[in-house]
Amino acid sequence: MKQKKIFQFSSLVLILFALFSFFYGFYMDEIPMGSGGYGGDFKFVKKSIQIFSNNSLVESILLFSDSSNRPPLIYILHKIFNPFFSDEINFRRVIFFISLNLPILFFLCLKEKFKKTDNILLALLSSTILLNPFVRNSSFWGLEENYSIITSLISLLFLLKLQNFPKIDQIGLYFKIFILLLFSSLCVYFDQKFVIIPLICFLKIITDNYSIKIKIFTVILYIVFSIPYLFLIKMWGGIFPTNNYHIGEQFYPHHFGFALTMIAFIFFPFTFFDKKNLKNRIFNFIKRQKKLYLSFIIVLSYIFFFSFVQNNYFFFDKLDGGGVIKKISFIFFDDLIVRKMFIAAFIFISWFYVAFVLNNKLNNYLLTLYFLSFSVITKPFYQEYYDPIIFFLLFFVYKINFNINYKNSSFFYLFFLIFLIGTNYYYN
């Protein structure tokens, strides 16, 4: 009992530290990622603010394609509801305080899934989102991503609620499904790459034992919610308002390897929740995976191509994405061959580790395949496309084991604190 109280007190200290660092980071104009700062993506935010401040809604939507690669819903809402919209400092403050909803929503999702777990322990886990460099960057510099994260968490919350909701309560069921479909659709209107959220929600309802009326209701509502975006696609001539981002126009095979390292990096801290018999499980995994040896040959062939045939430009460009492992290679290695060997080694390790975490579960494979497929048709390609969305999916959608206690949750917290320190060192 005494030990539990010590752990609870320590957890409260860590929670307060995460909250303090979040406020302090904003006060100090922290730049935890390369896109932060007044000279970063905020200049495009300022341009969007000016467009919507100086023009009508219709005119602003038409002009918006010159300043952003995302849908204009964020700025429409700010123009209507935010009295501080045209003041850049107050605009950043509004975004910052809106972002404080993230750990609250994360906690509610955790509470819905882990009902019997200590609230302080769940609060500790939810506070880790305040240490996430991508979340902090969007929170501090008025960027658009956090709106999609908020609507994603609301969607996941209602998806979790539906799993335990009695299907005989038809009125309550329709209401919860409506909220789920609405907020999962809004994810895309805030940021296109969050299309995985409505896709997950749609498949969950369609494949579950809901009535045919519920399934028809889901299909119709998603069609209705998609109509405004179809108009945007027609107006833009594509799914993005600018020509800076490309999906499906070319094939980028080298992105596959970097995507593996990004996914493995996000997967890694979740190992703390399932350390029991870890060595034996790894050994048994290797032993029983006969297909592993075929994929071993395939991955080695890819690494050979990647290391010695692929164009070298991606290995020299620090600004063209690639994720954490690529950034680490720039810190420690100047020689191109050594850098390639370092990255190739991590691609192989990442392939093995990701396969181990997926644990032969179809649901896990399909989710990961989506993200890997997305990587090879997308340019530019950044880790923020995966983080924190995969982070939340690991908690609430992936089929993995969780043994949550104060010790492993503290290690989980420490991992993200070190990651935050590392990104600040790299960019500042």
KOLNU-692509 format. One line per field, with one value per residue (C-alpha): residue in three letters; z, y, x; chain. Coordinates in nm, 2 decimals. Example, Ala and Ser with C-alpha at 12.3 -4.5 7.8 and 13.67 -1.06 7.14 Angstrom:
<atoms>
resn: ALA,SER $
Z: 0.78,0.71 $
Y: -0.45,-0.11 $
X: 1.23,1.37 $
chain: A,A $
</atoms>
This chain:
<atoms>
resn: MET,LYS,GLN,LYS,LYS,ILE,PHE,GLN,PHE,SER,SER,LEU,VAL,LEU,ILE,LEU,PHE,ALA,LEU,PHE,SER,PHE,PHE,TYR,GLY,PHE,TYR,MET,ASP,GLU,ILE,PRO,MET,GLY,SER,GLY,GLY,TYR,GLY,GLY,ASP,PHE,LYS,PHE,VAL,LYS,LYS,SER,ILE,GLN,ILE,PHE,SER,ASN,ASN,SER,LEU,VAL,GLU,SER,ILE,LEU,LEU,PHE,SER,ASP,SER,SER,ASN,ARG,PRO,PRO,LEU,ILE,TYR,ILE,LEU,HIS,LYS,ILE,PHE,ASN,PRO,PHE,PHE,SER,ASP,GLU,ILE,ASN,PHE,ARG,ARG,VAL,ILE,PHE,PHE,ILE,SER,LEU,ASN,LEU,PRO,ILE,LEU,PHE,PHE,LEU,CYS,LEU,LYS,GLU,LYS,PHE,LYS,LYS,THR,ASP,ASN,ILE,LEU,LEU,ALA,LEU,LEU,SER,SER,THR,ILE,LEU,LEU,ASN,PRO,PHE,VAL,ARG,ASN,SER,SER,PHE,TRP,GLY,LEU,GLU,GLU,ASN,TYR,SER,ILE,ILE,THR,SER,LEU,ILE,SER,LEU,LEU,PHE,LEU,LEU,LYS,LEU,GLN,ASN,PHE,PRO,LYS,ILE,ASP,GLN,ILE,GLY,LEU,TYR,PHE,LYS,ILE,PHE,ILE,LEU,LEU,LEU,PHE,SER,SER,LEU,CYS,VAL,TYR,PHE,ASP,GLN,LYS,PHE,VAL,ILE,ILE,PRO,LEU,ILE,CYS,PHE,LEU,LYS,ILE,ILE,THR,ASP,ASN,TYR,SER,ILE,LYS,ILE,LYS,ILE,PHE,THR,VAL,ILE,LEU,TYR,ILE,VAL,PHE,SER,ILE,PRO,TYR,LEU,PHE,LEU,ILE,LYS,MET,TRP,GLY,GLY,ILE,PHE,PRO,THR,ASN,ASN,TYR,HIS,ILE,GLY,GLU,GLN,PHE,TYR,PRO,HIS,HIS,PHE,GLY,PHE,ALA,LEU,THR,MET,ILE,ALA,PHE,ILE,PHE,PHE,PRO,PHE,THR,PHE,PHE,ASP,LYS,LYS,ASN,LEU,LYS,ASN,ARG,ILE,PHE,ASN,PHE,ILE,LYS,ARG,GLN,LYS,LYS,LEU,TYR,LEU,SER,PHE,ILE,ILE,VAL,LEU,SER,TYR,ILE,PHE,PHE,PHE,SER,PHE,VAL,GLN,ASN,ASN,TYR,PHE,PHE,PHE,ASP,LYS,LEU,ASP,GLY,GLY,GLY,VAL,ILE,LYS,LYS,ILE,SER,PHE,ILE,PHE,PHE,ASP,ASP,LEU,ILE,VAL,ARG,LYS,MET,PHE,ILE,ALA,ALA,PHE,ILE,PHE,ILE,SER,TRP,PHE,TYR,VAL,ALA,PHE,VAL,LEU,ASN,ASN,LYS,LEU,ASN,ASN,TYR,LEU,LEU,THR,LEU,TYR,PHE,LEU,SER,PHE,SER,VAL,ILE,THR,LYS,PRO,PHE,TYR,GLN,GLU,TYR,TYR,ASP,PRO,ILE,ILE,PHE,PHE,LEU,LEU,PHE,PHE,VAL,TYR,LYS,ILE,ASN,PHE,ASN,ILE,ASN,TYR,LYS,ASN,SER,SER,PHE,PHE,TYR,LEU,PHE,PHE,LEU,ILE,PHE,LEU,ILE,GLY,THR,ASN,TYR,TYR,TYR,ASN $
Z: 0.00,0.09,-0.24,-0.43,-0.27,-0.36,-0.72,-0.72,-0.58,-0.84,-1.11,-1.00,-1.01,-1.37,-1.48,-1.34,-1.50,-1.84,-1.80,-1.68,-1.98,-2.22,-2.08,-2.06,-2.41,-2.55,-2.34,-2.47,-2.84,-2.84,-3.18,-3.12,-3.49,-3.81,-3.93,-3.62,-3.56,-3.72,-4.02,-4.05,-4.14,-3.93,-4.22,-4.42,-4.13,-4.13,-4.50,-4.45,-4.16,-4.39,-4.67,-4.45,-4.25,-4.57,-4.79,-4.78,-4.70,-5.06,-5.19,-4.91,-5.00,-5.36,-5.26,-4.99,-5.23,-5.24,-4.86,-4.74,-4.84,-4.62,-4.64,-4.52,-4.24,-3.96,-4.09,-4.16,-3.80,-3.67,-3.89,-3.76,-3.39,-3.30,-3.21,-3.20,-3.54,-3.71,-3.42,-3.47,-3.10,-2.97,-3.25,-3.13,-2.77,-2.88,-3.06,-2.75,-2.51,-2.75,-2.76,-2.38,-2.46,-2.60,-2.28,-2.14,-2.45,-2.44,-2.07,-2.15,-2.42,-2.19,-1.92,-2.16,-2.26,-1.92,-1.69,-1.39,-1.41,-1.15,-1.27,-1.17,-1.38,-1.68,-1.62,-1.63,-1.97,-2.11,-2.00,-2.24,-2.53,-2.39,-2.45,-2.81,-3.03,-3.32,-3.09,-2.92,-3.25,-3.37,-3.03,-3.01,-3.37,-3.46,-3.71,-3.83,-3.72,-3.36,-3.48,-3.66,-3.35,-3.13,-3.37,-3.40,-3.02,-3.01,-3.28,-3.10,-2.78,-2.93,-3.12,-2.78,-2.62,-2.90,-2.82,-2.49,-2.57,-2.57,-2.93,-2.80,-2.72,-3.08,-3.01,-2.81,-3.07,-3.36,-3.17,-3.08,-3.44,-3.57,-3.35,-3.45,-3.82,-3.79,-3.60,-3.80,-4.12,-3.97,-3.93,-4.31,-4.33,-4.09,-4.24,-4.53,-4.40,-4.12,-4.37,-4.19,-3.90,-4.09,-4.28,-3.95,-3.82,-4.14,-4.14,-3.77,-3.82,-4.15,-4.03,-3.68,-3.60,-3.64,-3.81,-4.19,-4.10,-3.90,-4.19,-4.45,-4.22,-4.19,-4.57,-4.64,-4.37,-4.49,-4.85,-4.72,-4.52,-4.82,-5.06,-4.95,-5.00,-5.35,-5.43,-5.30,-5.51,-5.82,-5.73,-5.66,-5.94,-5.68,-5.31,-5.21,-5.27,-5.37,-5.59,-5.31,-5.21,-5.43,-5.38,-5.65,-5.91,-5.88,-5.69,-5.42,-5.32,-5.08,-4.86,-4.77,-4.57,-4.39,-4.32,-4.15,-3.92,-3.84,-3.75,-3.55,-3.35,-3.26,-3.17,-2.95,-2.62,-2.63,-2.56,-2.20,-2.16,-2.26,-2.13,-1.98,-2.13,-2.40,-2.49,-2.51,-2.72,-2.97,-2.99,-3.05,-3.31,-3.51,-3.47,-3.59,-3.87,-4.17,-4.41,-4.22,-4.42,-4.76,-4.64,-4.51,-4.86,-5.00,-4.73,-4.80,-5.17,-5.10,-4.87,-5.14,-5.39,-5.14,-5.04,-5.37,-5.66,-5.53,-5.61,-5.33,-5.31,-5.02,-4.81,-4.84,-4.80,-4.43,-4.51,-4.73,-4.44,-4.36,-3.98,-3.67,-3.79,-4.08,-3.85,-3.62,-3.92,-4.00,-3.64,-3.62,-3.98,-4.25,-4.48,-4.73,-4.73,-4.35,-4.33,-4.58,-4.39,-4.06,-4.21,-4.39,-4.06,-3.89,-4.18,-4.12,-3.75,-3.79,-4.03,-3.78,-3.48,-3.66,-3.77,-3.41,-3.27,-3.53,-3.40,-3.70,-3.63,-3.95,-3.80,-3.72,-4.06,-4.25,-4.05,-4.09,-4.46,-4.51,-4.37,-4.56,-4.89,-4.82,-4.78,-5.13,-5.32,-5.11,-5.14,-4.93,-4.66,-4.29,-3.96,-3.86,-4.11,-3.87,-3.53,-3.32,-3.52,-3.50,-3.13,-3.07,-3.29,-3.09,-2.78,-2.92,-3.25,-3.28,-3.11,-2.87,-2.51,-2.23,-1.88,-1.74,-1.41,-1.26,-1.34,-1.71,-1.75,-1.61,-1.86,-2.13,-2.01,-1.99,-2.36,-2.48,-2.26,-2.41,-2.76,-2.69,-2.56,-2.86,-3.11,-2.94,-2.95,-3.32,-3.44,-3.20 $
Y: 0.00,0.24,0.16,0.23,0.58,0.65,0.55,0.77,1.07,1.02,1.00,1.32,1.49,1.36,1.48,1.82,1.84,1.75,2.02,2.27,2.19,2.24,2.59,2.68,2.56,2.78,3.08,3.03,2.98,2.63,2.48,2.10,2.02,2.17,2.31,2.53,2.90,3.22,3.13,2.79,2.68,2.97,3.20,3.00,3.01,3.39,3.40,3.20,3.42,3.73,3.57,3.48,3.81,4.03,3.84,3.68,3.31,3.22,3.44,3.31,2.94,3.02,3.20,2.95,2.71,2.95,2.92,2.57,2.20,2.12,2.19,2.53,2.42,2.54,2.90,2.90,2.81,3.07,3.34,3.27,3.20,3.34,3.71,3.70,3.55,3.84,3.88,3.62,3.61,3.57,3.32,3.11,3.14,3.01,2.71,2.64,2.63,2.43,2.18,2.13,1.92,1.65,1.49,1.51,1.33,1.08,1.01,0.95,0.70,0.52,0.51,0.37,0.09,0.02,0.07,-0.10,0.08,0.34,0.70,0.84,0.58,0.66,1.03,0.96,0.79,1.06,1.33,1.17,1.34,1.67,1.56,1.46,1.69,1.69,1.77,2.05,2.20,2.23,2.35,2.62,2.75,2.74,2.46,2.25,1.90,1.91,1.96,1.63,1.47,1.61,1.48,1.15,1.10,1.19,0.93,0.66,0.74,0.68,0.38,0.23,0.33,0.15,-0.18,-0.20,-0.02,-0.23,-0.27,-0.28,0.09,0.21,0.58,0.59,0.37,0.59,0.90,0.75,0.63,0.98,1.15,0.88,0.94,1.32,1.35,1.08,1.28,1.60,1.44,1.45,1.81,1.92,1.70,1.46,1.20,1.12,0.94,0.62,0.72,0.72,0.41,0.22,0.34,0.24,-0.11,-0.16,-0.09,-0.27,-0.59,-0.60,-0.76,-0.44,-0.44,-0.37,-0.04,0.08,-0.02,0.16,0.46,0.46,0.44,0.72,0.95,0.91,0.99,1.30,1.41,1.36,1.59,1.91,1.75,1.64,2.00,2.09,1.82,1.96,2.32,2.22,1.96,1.71,1.61,1.89,2.26,2.31,2.14,2.10,1.76,1.46,1.13,0.86,1.05,0.86,0.56,0.62,0.28,0.42,0.56,0.20,0.14,0.48,0.41,0.08,0.27,0.53,0.27,0.06,0.38,0.45,0.08,0.06,0.22,-0.01,-0.30,-0.17,-0.28,-0.64,-0.74,-1.07,-1.36,-1.12,-1.32,-1.64,-1.48,-1.34,-1.68,-1.86,-1.60,-1.67,-2.04,-2.06,-1.81,-2.02,-1.74,-1.52,-1.66,-1.57,-1.22,-1.21,-1.26,-1.00,-0.74,-0.80,-0.75,-0.43,-0.31,-0.39,-0.19,0.09,0.11,0.08,0.15,0.41,0.78,0.94,1.27,1.16,1.08,1.43,1.63,1.70,1.87,1.61,1.39,1.04,1.02,0.98,0.73,0.94,1.24,1.03,0.93,1.30,1.36,1.08,1.01,1.23,0.95,0.86,0.49,0.46,0.65,0.41,0.11,0.25,0.32,-0.02,-0.20,-0.02,-0.10,-0.47,-0.44,-0.25,-0.50,-0.78,-0.58,-0.46,-0.82,-0.93,-0.67,-0.75,-1.10,-1.27,-1.08,-0.98,-0.65,-0.54,-0.64,-0.45,-0.13,-0.14,-0.22,0.09,0.31,0.13,0.16,0.52,0.59,0.48,0.70,1.02,1.30,1.47,1.21,1.30,1.12,1.35,1.16,0.86,1.03,1.06,0.88,0.54,0.61,0.63,0.34,0.12,0.19,0.16,-0.03,-0.25,-0.59,-0.59,-0.69,-0.43,-0.49,-0.14,-0.06,0.24,0.10,0.04,0.35,0.55,0.40,0.49,0.85,0.86,0.75,1.04,1.29,1.17,1.20,1.56,1.65,1.50,1.68,2.01,1.95,1.86,2.15,2.42 $
X: 0.00,0.28,0.46,0.14,0.11,0.48,0.40,0.09,0.28,0.56,0.30,0.13,0.48,0.54,0.19,0.25,0.59,0.44,0.17,0.43,0.66,0.37,0.30,0.66,0.73,0.46,0.58,0.94,0.83,0.97,1.04,1.02,0.99,1.14,0.81,0.77,0.86,0.76,0.99,0.83,0.48,0.33,0.40,0.15,-0.09,-0.06,-0.13,-0.45,-0.56,-0.51,-0.71,-1.01,-0.99,-0.99,-1.24,-1.59,-1.61,-1.67,-1.38,-1.16,-1.22,-1.13,-0.81,-0.72,-0.54,-0.24,-0.17,-0.24,-0.24,-0.54,-0.91,-1.02,-1.27,-1.03,-1.03,-1.40,-1.47,-1.22,-1.36,-1.71,-1.64,-1.30,-1.30,-0.91,-0.88,-0.69,-0.44,-0.16,-0.05,-0.40,-0.47,-0.18,-0.31,-0.65,-0.50,-0.29,-0.58,-0.79,-0.50,-0.53,-0.83,-0.60,-0.49,-0.85,-0.99,-0.70,-0.78,-1.15,-1.05,-0.82,-1.08,-1.33,-1.10,-0.92,-1.22,-1.06,-0.72,-0.63,-0.72,-0.39,-0.21,-0.43,-0.37,0.00,-0.04,-0.26,0.00,0.25,0.07,0.19,0.55,0.49,0.70,0.44,0.15,0.35,0.46,0.10,-0.02,0.25,0.25,-0.12,-0.09,-0.39,-0.30,-0.43,-0.79,-0.77,-0.62,-0.90,-1.18,-0.99,-0.99,-1.37,-1.43,-1.23,-1.41,-1.75,-1.61,-1.51,-1.85,-2.03,-1.85,-2.03,-2.35,-2.67,-2.80,-3.16,-3.14,-3.21,-3.24,-2.91,-2.74,-2.84,-2.73,-2.38,-2.33,-2.43,-2.17,-1.91,-1.97,-1.98,-1.65,-1.47,-1.57,-1.45,-1.10,-1.06,-1.19,-0.92,-0.64,-0.67,-0.42,-0.66,-0.89,-0.79,-1.02,-1.35,-1.23,-1.18,-1.52,-1.70,-1.55,-1.62,-1.99,-2.03,-1.85,-2.01,-2.34,-2.55,-2.88,-2.91,-3.08,-2.78,-2.55,-2.76,-2.77,-2.39,-2.34,-2.59,-2.45,-2.09,-2.20,-2.38,-2.07,-1.84,-2.03,-1.86,-1.52,-1.62,-1.68,-1.34,-1.17,-1.35,-1.24,-0.88,-0.84,-0.72,-0.73,-0.49,-0.54,-0.17,0.08,0.33,0.21,0.17,-0.01,-0.02,0.16,0.49,0.63,0.89,1.02,1.29,1.01,0.91,1.22,1.20,0.83,0.93,1.18,0.91,0.65,0.90,1.00,0.63,0.58,0.89,0.76,0.46,0.70,0.71,0.35,0.42,0.77,0.67,0.88,0.99,1.31,1.12,0.84,1.10,1.27,0.94,0.84,1.15,1.11,0.75,0.76,0.85,0.75,0.99,1.28,1.12,1.05,1.41,1.54,1.29,1.40,1.77,1.71,1.53,1.81,2.07,1.87,1.81,2.17,2.36,2.12,1.87,1.93,2.14,1.95,1.73,2.03,2.17,1.85,1.77,1.44,1.28,1.15,1.26,1.19,1.39,1.65,1.74,1.79,2.01,2.22,2.29,2.40,2.65,2.77,2.91,3.02,2.74,2.82,2.83,2.50,2.34,2.47,2.34,1.99,1.98,2.06,1.77,1.54,1.61,1.57,1.25,1.11,1.17,1.04,0.72,0.64,0.69,0.45,0.19,0.19,0.01,-0.31,-0.50,-0.63,-0.27,-0.14,-0.41,-0.36,0.02,-0.02,-0.23,0.05,0.32,0.13,0.06,0.43,0.54,0.30,0.34,0.59,0.72,0.71,0.74,0.71,0.43,0.21,0.24,0.27,0.06,-0.22,-0.05,0.02,-0.35,-0.44,-0.20,-0.39,-0.74,-0.75,-0.45,-0.47,-0.18,-0.14,-0.14,-0.01,-0.04,0.13,0.32,0.66,0.61,0.40,0.69,0.93,0.67,0.66,1.05,1.08,0.87,1.05,1.39,1.24,1.12,1.47,1.62,1.40,1.47,1.84,1.83,1.62,1.75 $
chain: A,A,A,A,A,A,A,A,A,A,A,A,A,A,A,A,A,A,A,A,A,A,A,A,A,A,A,A,A,A,A,A,A,A,A,A,A,A,A,A,A,A,A,A,A,A,A,A,A,A,A,A,A,A,A,A,A,A,A,A,A,A,A,A,A,A,A,A,A,A,A,A,A,A,A,A,A,A,A,A,A,A,A,A,A,A,A,A,A,A,A,A,A,A,A,A,A,A,A,A,A,A,A,A,A,A,A,A,A,A,A,A,A,A,A,A,A,A,A,A,A,A,A,A,A,A,A,A,A,A,A,A,A,A,A,A,A,A,A,A,A,A,A,A,A,A,A,A,A,A,A,A,A,A,A,A,A,A,A,A,A,A,A,A,A,A,A,A,A,A,A,A,A,A,A,A,A,A,A,A,A,A,A,A,A,A,A,A,A,A,A,A,A,A,A,A,A,A,A,A,A,A,A,A,A,A,A,A,A,A,A,A,A,A,A,A,A,A,A,A,A,A,A,A,A,A,A,A,A,A,A,A,A,A,A,A,A,A,A,A,A,A,A,A,A,A,A,A,A,A,A,A,A,A,A,A,A,A,A,A,A,A,A,A,A,A,A,A,A,A,A,A,A,A,A,A,A,A,A,A,A,A,A,A,A,A,A,A,A,A,A,A,A,A,A,A,A,A,A,A,A,A,A,A,A,A,A,A,A,A,A,A,A,A,A,A,A,A,A,A,A,A,A,A,A,A,A,A,A,A,A,A,A,A,A,A,A,A,A,A,A,A,A,A,A,A,A,A,A,A,A,A,A,A,A,A,A,A,A,A,A,A,A,A,A,A,A,A,A,A,A,A,A,A,A,A,A,A,A,A,A,A,A,A,A,A,A,A,A,A,A,A,A,A,A,A,A,A,A,A,A,A,A,A,A,A,A,A,A,A,A,A,A,A,A,A,A,A,A,A,A,A,A,A,A,A,A,A $
</atoms>
